[in-house]
Amino acid sequence: MAQLEKELDEAVQKETETKTSLEIESENTDEQQESTSSSDAFDITRKFKHNQNQISSQRRAGKEPQQESEISKKRELVGVTDKKVETKRILFFLALCFGVAWVSEIFAVIPMYQSGDVDVVKEASNMLSQLMLTPALAALVVRIGTREGLAKSGFQFNFFEHKVLFLFGWFGTTVLTFLGAVIYFLVFRDNFDPNMTNFVAYSESMADTGTQIDAVNIVAAYKTDLLIKVFTAAVLDMINSFGEEWGFRAYLLPKLYRKFGAVPAMLISGLVSGLWYAPLVAVGYYYGIGNAGFPVVNIIAMCIFSMVTGVIYSYLCLRTGSIFPAVFAHSAVNVMMSQAALFTFDGGNLFVGPSPTGILSGLPFIATAVVCLVLMHKNPVKPSGE
């Protein structure tokens, strides 16, 4: 009898040890899954993470999670690693993004822009502003059409987790634009015009007949406005910037990341966004006309500029998992890039400066982009294993 009781005690002890071992293994597995999920640059849906934690808790309690098959199916559609599926989504996105924009520009915007009629040209500019939303709309259509949904779409605003990067998104590109202008005027000192002669002359030409304009007040008012823009540029062109960033960075970039790795994806997404402007650049909308090698040189210049700025936007997006720092940075570039040219006698040179599109004034952007590439190469963001 004593022998039987001893054997029963040993059996119970072994069973307890086995259960404890299984529970520890289950907890370690859950922790690994949670770590993998949190490391994904675009796994930003808190509800999704909460559901995953609930499932883990249910498993530890020995309960089968409700609708597990449906959740698994949803997970398969988020962060898909199937190369064929990802490739199709990329191709659908590019076809929509480029197709809608290029057809609209070639057959509508460009003819209006070249009409010479002031009102028609203004209307063309309005249409062009609306077309800046094309990448975002293309991403939305493909997400819905391929049942990918809005998970990992970069809509989280995790400022307190990434204060430095958010602040860089708000002020950083404004500072880089200012530094680029300083470099330009240090090299071309004779072209610096603190009195803003050309801007005053333009303001006078636009004033009503018989209206007297005080040049001093014009310059003072503009400088005040410029100071305000330093703090608000990040949101002044936020809608247009969102249209590009939610398409090229929140949608295209992660897919390229999983296919090619961090650095190639950052460069390719920037190149694609530059090529997207090709029809407009080919008619002189951004770099003008008449320069040597027009329009091929102009398109190449636009692609290089977009790659440089795109690397910065990509870094902000990947590191934070949020689209907002990139949107802020892009908006600031759009607003501030033409401001320094108003302090020149000749309007500057878009290939040289003081706009950051020029190679000289673009040096701070180039240096920052190189730093972003090096940092991402040394410490890449771990993509989702889903």
C-alpha positions in Angstrom: 0.0 0.0 0.0 2.8 2.4 0.9 4.5 1.5 -2.4 1.3 2.3 -4.3 0.9 5.7 -2.6 4.6 6.5 -3.4 4.0 5.8 -7.1 0.9 7.9 -7.2 2.8 10.8 -5.6 5.6 10.5 -8.1 3.0 10.5 -11.0 1.3 13.6 -9.7 4.6 15.4 -9.3 5.7 14.5 -12.9 2.3 15.7 -14.2 2.7 19.0 -12.3 6.3 19.5 -13.6 5.1 18.8 -17.2 2.3 21.4 -16.9 4.6 23.9 -15.4 7.1 23.3 -18.3 4.3 23.6 -20.9 3.0 26.9 -19.3 6.6 28.4 -19.3 7.1 27.3 -22.9 3.7 28.8 -23.9 4.5 32.1 -22.1 7.9 32.3 -23.9 6.2 31.7 -27.2 3.6 34.4 -26.5 6.4 36.8 -25.5 8.3 36.1 -28.7 5.1 36.7 -30.8 4.5 39.9 -29.0 8.1 41.0 -29.5 7.9 40.2 -33.2 4.6 42.1 -33.5 5.9 45.2 -31.6 9.1 45.3 -33.8 7.1 45.6 -37.0 7.5 49.1 -38.3 3.8 49.3 -39.5 2.0 47.1 -37.0 0.2 50.0 -35.5 -3.3 48.8 -34.7 -3.6 48.6 -30.9 -6.8 46.7 -31.2 -5.1 44.0 -33.2 -2.4 43.7 -30.5 -5.0 43.6 -27.8 -6.8 40.8 -29.5 -3.6 38.9 -29.8 -2.9 39.3 -26.1 -6.4 38.0 -25.3 -5.8 34.9 -27.5 -2.6 34.2 -25.6 -4.4 34.6 -22.2 -7.1 32.2 -23.4 -4.6 29.6 -24.5 -2.8 29.8 -21.1 -6.1 29.2 -19.4 -6.7 26.2 -21.6 -9.6 27.8 -23.5 -9.9 27.8 -27.3 -10.0 31.4 -28.6 -13.3 32.4 -30.3 -13.3 32.7 -34.1 -9.6 31.7 -34.3 -9.9 30.6 -37.9 -11.2 34.1 -38.8 -8.5 35.9 -37.0 -5.8 33.6 -38.6 -7.3 34.5 -42.0 -7.1 38.2 -41.2 -3.5 37.8 -40.1 -2.7 36.2 -43.4 -4.0 39.2 -45.3 -1.8 41.6 -43.2 1.9 41.8 -43.9 1.7 39.0 -46.5 5.0 37.4 -47.3 3.8 35.6 -50.4 6.0 37.2 -53.1 3.3 36.8 -55.8 0.7 38.5 -53.7 3.0 41.3 -52.7 4.2 41.8 -56.3 0.6 42.0 -57.6 -0.3 44.6 -55.0 2.8 46.7 -55.9 1.9 46.5 -59.6 -1.7 47.4 -59.0 -0.7 50.4 -56.9 1.8 51.6 -59.4 -0.6 51.2 -62.3 -3.3 53.2 -60.6 -0.9 55.8 -59.1 0.9 56.5 -62.3 -2.0 55.8 -64.7 -4.5 58.2 -63.2 -1.9 61.0 -62.6 -0.1 60.8 -65.9 -3.2 60.6 -68.0 -4.8 63.5 -66.2 -1.6 65.6 -66.5 -0.9 64.8 -70.2 -4.4 65.3 -71.5 -5.8 67.9 -69.1 -3.4 69.7 -66.7 -0.5 70.3 -69.1 -2.6 71.7 -72.0 -4.3 74.1 -69.6 -0.9 75.0 -68.1 0.5 75.9 -71.5 -2.6 77.8 -72.6 -1.3 81.2 -71.6 -4.7 82.2 -70.1 -4.2 83.3 -66.5 -7.5 81.9 -65.2 -7.0 78.6 -67.0 -3.4 78.3 -65.6 -4.8 78.9 -62.1 -7.4 76.2 -62.7 -4.6 73.8 -63.8 -2.8 74.5 -60.6 -5.9 73.6 -58.6 -6.2 70.3 -60.5 -2.6 69.6 -59.9 -3.1 70.1 -56.2 -5.9 67.6 -56.3 -3.8 65.1 -58.2 -1.3 65.1 -55.3 -3.9 62.8 -53.5 -3.5 60.2 -56.2 -0.9 58.0 -54.4 -3.1 57.8 -51.3 -6.3 57.1 -53.2 -4.4 54.4 -55.2 -3.2 52.8 -52.0 -6.7 52.9 -50.6 -8.3 51.2 -53.7 -5.7 48.5 -53.7 -6.0 47.9 -49.9 -9.7 47.4 -50.3 -9.6 45.6 -53.6 -7.1 43.0 -52.4 -8.7 42.7 -49.0 -5.6 43.9 -47.3 -7.5 46.3 -45.1 -6.1 49.3 -43.2 -3.9 47.5 -40.7 -0.3 48.6 -40.7 -1.3 51.9 -42.4 0.7 54.3 -40.3 -2.2 56.1 -38.7 -0.9 55.9 -35.1 0.2 59.2 -33.5 2.8 57.8 -31.1 4.5 61.2 -30.3 5.5 60.3 -26.7 7.3 57.2 -27.9 9.3 59.0 -30.6 9.4 62.7 -29.5 12.8 63.4 -31.2 11.7 62.0 -34.6 8.3 63.8 -34.5 10.0 67.1 -33.7 12.5 66.5 -36.5 9.6 65.9 -38.8 8.1 69.2 -37.7 11.2 71.4 -37.7 14.0 69.4 -39.2 13.5 69.9 -42.9 12.8 73.6 -42.3 16.2 73.8 -40.6 17.9 71.9 -43.5 16.3 74.3 -46.0 17.6 77.3 -44.0 21.1 75.8 -43.8 21.1 75.1 -47.5 20.2 78.8 -48.2 23.0 79.9 -45.9 25.5 77.8 -47.8 24.3 79.2 -51.1 24.6 82.8 -50.0 28.0 82.2 -48.5 29.2 81.1 -52.0 27.1 83.7 -53.9 27.3 86.6 -51.6 26.6 89.2 -54.3 23.3 87.6 -55.0 21.9 88.2 -51.5 19.3 90.9 -51.5 18.0 91.7 -47.9 15.7 94.4 -49.3 13.9 91.8 -51.5 13.9 94.1 -54.5 12.3 91.7 -56.9 9.6 90.7 -54.4 8.7 94.3 -53.8 8.5 95.0 -57.5 6.2 92.1 -58.0 4.0 93.2 -55.1 3.7 96.6 -56.6 2.8 95.2 -60.0 0.0 93.2 -58.4 -1.4 96.1 -56.5 -4.4 98.1 -57.6 -3.8 101.1 -59.8 -3.1 104.2 -57.8 -2.4 102.3 -54.6 0.9 103.3 -53.0 2.9 100.5 -51.5 5.6 101.1 -48.8 8.5 98.7 -49.7 9.6 98.7 -46.0 6.3 97.5 -44.8 6.1 94.9 -47.5 9.5 93.4 -46.5 8.6 93.6 -42.8 5.3 91.9 -43.3 6.9 89.1 -45.4 9.6 88.5 -42.8 6.9 88.3 -40.1 5.1 85.8 -42.3 8.3 83.8 -42.8 8.8 83.6 -39.1 5.3 82.2 -38.6 5.9 79.7 -41.4 9.0 78.3 -39.5 6.6 77.1 -36.8 3.6 76.2 -39.1 5.1 74.9 -42.4 4.7 71.3 -41.2 0.9 71.6 -41.5 0.4 74.3 -44.2 0.6 71.8 -47.0 -0.3 68.7 -45.0 -3.1 67.5 -47.3 -1.0 67.3 -50.4 1.9 65.8 -48.4 -0.3 63.2 -46.9 -1.5 62.2 -50.4 2.0 61.3 -51.4 3.3 59.9 -48.1 0.4 57.6 -47.4 0.9 56.1 -50.9 4.7 56.0 -51.3 5.8 55.6 -47.7 3.0 53.9 -45.8 2.0 51.5 -48.6 4.8 51.0 -51.2 7.8 51.3 -48.8 7.0 48.4 -46.5 6.4 46.1 -49.4 9.7 47.1 -51.0 11.3 46.6 -47.6 10.2 43.0 -47.4 11.4 42.3 -50.9 14.7 44.1 -51.1 15.7 45.2 -47.6 15.9 48.5 -45.9 18.3 50.7 -47.9 17.2 49.6 -51.4 13.5 50.1 -50.4 14.2 53.6 -49.1 16.0 54.6 -52.4 13.5 52.9 -54.7 10.5 54.5 -53.1 12.1 57.9 -53.5 13.0 57.2 -57.1 9.4 56.1 -57.8 8.0 59.3 -56.3 10.4 61.3 -58.4 9.4 59.6 -61.6 5.8 60.2 -60.8 6.4 63.9 -61.5 8.0 63.2 -64.9 5.3 64.7 -67.2 5.1 67.9 -65.3 8.9 68.3 -65.1 9.1 67.6 -68.9 7.1 70.8 -69.6 9.2 72.9 -67.2 6.8 73.0 -64.2 9.4 72.5 -61.5 12.9 73.2 -63.1 11.9 75.5 -65.9 12.9 75.1 -69.5 15.9 76.0 -71.8 18.6 74.4 -69.7 21.1 72.1 -71.3 19.8 68.5 -71.6 16.1 69.6 -71.1 13.9 67.7 -70.3 16.0 64.5 -69.5 18.3 66.4 -67.1 15.4 68.0 -65.4 13.7 64.6 -64.8 16.9 63.1 -63.5 17.3 66.1 -61.1 13.8 65.6 -59.8 14.4 61.9 -59.2 17.6 62.6 -57.3 15.9 65.3 -55.2 13.0 62.9 -54.5 15.4 60.1 -53.6 17.3 62.3 -51.1 14.1 63.7 -49.4 12.4 60.3 -49.8 15.2 58.6 -47.7 14.5 61.1 -44.9 10.8 60.6 -45.1 11.3 56.8 -45.2 13.5 56.8 -42.2 11.0 58.8 -40.1 8.2 56.5 -41.2 10.0 53.2 -40.6 11.5 54.2 -37.2 8.2 55.5 -35.8 5.7 53.2 -37.6 3.7 56.4 -38.1 3.1 58.4 -41.3 2.8 61.7 -39.5 6.5 62.7 -39.1 7.1 62.1 -42.8 3.9 64.2 -43.7 5.2 67.0 -41.5 8.6 66.9 -43.0 7.3 66.8 -46.6 4.9 69.7 -45.9 7.7 71.8 -44.5 9.8 71.2 -47.6 7.0 72.2 -49.9 6.3 75.4 -48.0 9.8 76.5 -47.3 11.7 75.5 -50.5 10.9 78.7 -52.5 11.3 81.2 -49.6 15.1 81.9 -49.9 14.8 82.7 -53.6 12.9 85.9 -52.7 16.2 87.2 -51.1 18.1 86.9 -54.4 18.5 89.5 -57.2 18.1 86.9 -60.0 15.7 84.4 -58.5 18.4 81.8 -57.9 19.0 78.7 -59.9 16.9 75.6 -59.3 19.8 73.3 -60.1 22.2 75.2 -57.8 20.2 77.0 -55.1 19.1 78.6 -52.8 16.2 76.2 -53.1 17.0 72.7 -51.8 16.4 71.3 -55.3 19.8 72.7 -56.1 22.9 70.7 -55.5 24.6 73.4 -53.4 21.6 74.2 -51.2 20.7 70.5 -51.1 23.9 69.5 -49.3 22.3 69.5 -45.8 19.6 67.2 -47.1 22.1 64.9 -48.8 24.2 64.6 -45.6 21.1 63.9 -43.6 19.9 61.3 -46.1 23.3 59.5 -45.9 23.1 59.4 -42.1 19.6 57.9 -42.3 20.8 55.2 -44.7 23.8 54.4 -42.5 21.7 54.2 -39.4 19.0 52.0 -41.1 21.7 49.7 -42.5 23.4 49.2 -39.1 20.1 48.8 -37.2 17.3 47.8 -39.7 13.7 47.7 -38.6 12.7 44.0 -38.2 9.8 43.3 -40.5 6.8 41.3 -39.5 7.0 37.5 -39.8 3.4 37.3 -40.7 
